[in-house]
C-alpha cells in the first residue's frame, strides 16, 4: 500500500487527489506545521532530511516532491 506523508498547507493535496482519481489504496500519515514558525515537525525529517512534503513510500520506493510523485504514479499505475 502507498503511504503518503502529508504536511498541512503543502502540495501533498494534489497527490491525494491523484491517488483518488487512480483508485489506488493508500494510507496518510499526517504532520502539522509549527503554528508560530510554520516549519515542519522534526518527525517529518525522519522521512525527508529537509522535512519536506509530500513524500510517498510505495514498497521499497520513496519519492519526494509533488511533480516527481505525480510522474511516478502515472507511469506506474495509470492504465488510461
ABEGO torsion letter per residue (X at the ends): XBBBBBBBGBAAAAAAAAAAAAGBBBBBBBBBBBAAAGBBBAAAAAABAAGBOBBBBBEABBBBEAAAAAAAAAAAABAX
